[in-house]
Amino acid sequence: MRSKLRIVVEYSGAVILIWVILHLVVLGWVGLNDNAETADVIVIFGNKVETNGLPSNRLARRLDRGVEL
């Protein structure tokens, strides 16, 4: 006969596994069904601007990608 602790641990593990799988399915579905619309503005998060006022290399790449979008 299994102990009550083992039963609780098994059920808890099953609940956590189901929760993770459910969230992965929802995230996948939302990610694949993009309802993007045209916009007048885009927000681009970056890293830093150099002291001379130029964007860092990483921020520059993000800005270039934003222009492509």
KENUGU-857112 format. One record per atom (N, C-alpha, C): x, y, z; residue in three letters. Coordinates in steps of 0.2 Angstrom, whole numbers, plus 5000, padded with zeros to 4 digits. Layout:
N
XYZALA;...
REM end
This chain:
69
500449945000MET;500050005000MET;500450065000MET;500350114996ARG;500750174995ARG;500550225001ARG;501050255003SER;500950305008SER;500550365006SER;500250405010LYS;499850465009LYS;500350515006LYS;500950525008LEU;501450575006LEU;501650554999LEU;501750494997ARG;501850474990ARG;501350494985ARG;500750484987ILE;500150494983ILE;500050574982ILE;500150604987VAL;500150684987VAL;500650704982VAL;501250684983VAL;501850704978VAL;501650684971VAL;501350624970GLU;501250604963GLU;500650644960GLU;500150664964TYR;499650704961TYR;499850774960TYR;500250804965SER;500550864964SER;501050874957SER;501450824956GLY;501850814950GLY;501350814944GLY;500850774944ALA;500350774939ALA;500050844937ALA;499850874942VAL;499550944942VAL;500050994939VAL;500650994941ILE;501151034939ILE;501251024931ILE;501350964930LEU;501450944923LEU;500950964918LEU;500350954920ILE;499750974916ILE;499751054915ILE;499851084921TRP;499951164921TRP;500451184916TRP;501051154916VAL;501551174911VAL;501351154904VAL;501051104903ILE;500851084896ILE;500351134893ILE;499851144898LEU;499351194896LEU;499651264894LEU;500051284898HIS;500351354896HIS;500751354890HIS;501151294889LEU;501551294883LEU;501051294877LEU;500551254877VAL;500051254872VAL;499751324870VAL;499551354876VAL;499251424875VAL;499751474872VAL;500351474875LEU;500951514872LEU;501051504865LEU;501051434863GLY;501151414856GLY;500651444851GLY;500051434854TRP;499451454850TRP;499451534849TRP;499551564854VAL;499551644854VAL;500151664849VAL;500751634850GLY;501251654846GLY;501151634838GLY;500851584837LEU;500751564830LEU;500151604826LEU;499651634830ASN;499151674828ASN;499251744829ASN;499651774826ASP;499851844827ASP;499251884823ASP;498951934827ASN;498451974824ASN;498752044823ASN;499352054821ALA;499652114821ALA;499352164816ALA;499252224818GLU;498952274813GLU;499452334812GLU;499352374807THR;499852424806THR;499752474811THR;500352514812ALA;500352554818ALA;500752614816ALA;500652674819ASP;501052734817ASP;501652744821ASP;501652704827VAL;502252704831VAL;502452634833VAL;503152634834ILE;503452564837ILE;503852584842ILE;503852544847VAL;504352554853VAL;504852504853VAL;505452524853ILE;506052474852ILE;506452484859ILE;506452434863PHE;506852434869PHE;507552414867PHE;508052454870GLY;508752444868GLY;509152434875GLY;509852444873ASN;510252434879ASN;510552504881ASN;510952534877LYS;511252604879LYS;511352644873LYS;511452704875VAL;511652754870VAL;512352774872VAL;512852774868GLU;513552794870GLU;513552864872GLU;514152884875THR;514252954878THR;514253004872THR;514352984866ASN;514453034860ASN;513753034857ASN;513253004860GLY;512553004857GLY;512352954852GLY;512852914850LEU;512652854845LEU;512452794849LEU;511952754846PRO;511752694849PRO;512252644849PRO;512252604854SER;512752544855SER;512552494849SER;513052454848ASN;512952404842ASN;512352364842ASN;512152344848ARG;511552304849ARG;510952344848ARG;510952404851LEU;510352444850LEU;510252464842LEU;510852474839ALA;510852494832ALA;510552434828ALA;510652374829ARG;510352324826ARG;509652314827ARG;509452324833ARG;508752324835ARG;508352384831ARG;508652444831LEU;508352494827LEU;508252484820LEU;508852454817ASP;508752434810ASP;508252384809ASP;508152334813ARG;507652284813ARG;506952314813ARG;506852364818GLY;506252404818GLY;506052434812GLY;506552464809VAL;506452504802VAL;506152454797VAL;506452394797GLU;506252334792GLU;505452324794GLU;505252314800LEU;504552294801LEU;504152354799LEU;
REM end
